[in-house]
């Protein structure tokens, strides 16, 4: 009788440990998707009246209505952010060309309008005279900080990419929330 009770306790402990391990492993696997799941939930809840309206217009076809809403969300959120990312890359290329041209022309004096800028004009004029006109100092500073600038730009690009992926997953998850909601 005592060994039966002891076996029962060991079995309960083993099952509890196995369930806790499975729960922990499941949370570790799902954790990267939690922001996208929450975003999909926000999309689905906030656009639910529009989904119901579309579902009525499509004569109760839930899957088709969910697909239309998912497409609308993609067109409303993913496409603009993708275009924004592309535009940022193009603008960065133009900015870098402008900076290279600027330093090749070696400007010696600040533009006349710079001193008329309210609050910061005098500071900007002094900064120009001290640092920008000294191209050797500025070139050295840029060389010294090029690793930091490159790392910052890579981090920024990765953040934008991660945000776009999470946004896409959120829209994808909203389809299933519409479909089975």
Residue, then its C-alpha position, 0 to 999 in steps of 0.5 A: x500500500x505504501x509503495x503504491x502511494x509512493x509510486x503515485x506521488x512519483x508519477x504526479x511529480x513526473x507528469x508535473x515536471x513534463x507539463x512544466x517543461x512543455x509549457x516552458x518550451x512552448x513559451x520559448x518558441x512562441x515568445x518571438x511571435x507575441x508582438x505580432x500576435x498582439x498586433x494581429x489581435x489589435x488589427x482584428x478587434x479594431x477593424x471587426x465592424x468593417x469585417x462584419x460589413x464586408x462579410x454581409x456584402x459577400x453573403x456570409x462567406x467568412x474566408x473570402x471576407x477575411x482575405x479581403x480584410x487581410x488584403x486591405x490591412x496589408x495595403x494600408x500598413x505593409x505597402x506604405x512602410x515598405x515604400x518608406x524603407x525604400x525611400x529612406x534608402x534612396x534619400x540616404x544615397x542622395x545625402x551621402x552623395x551631397x556630403x561627398x560633394x560638399x567636402x570636395x568643394x571645401x567650403x570655407x565660410x558659412x552660408x549667410x542665412x545660417x547666422x539668421x537662424x533663431x536661437x542656434x544661428x550664432x552657435x551654428x556659425x561658430x561650429x562651422x568656423x571651428x569644425x566644418x572649415x577644418x576639413x582635416x579635423x572633420x575627415x579624421x573625426x568621420x574616419x574615427x567614428x565610421x565604425x559607430x556610424x556604420x553600426x548605427x545604420x545597420x541597427x536602424x536598418x535591422x529595426x526597420x526590417x524587424x518592424x516590417x516583419x512583425x507588421x506582416x506577421x500581425x496582418x497574417x495572424x489577423x486573417x486567422x482571427x477574422x476567419x475563426x473569430 
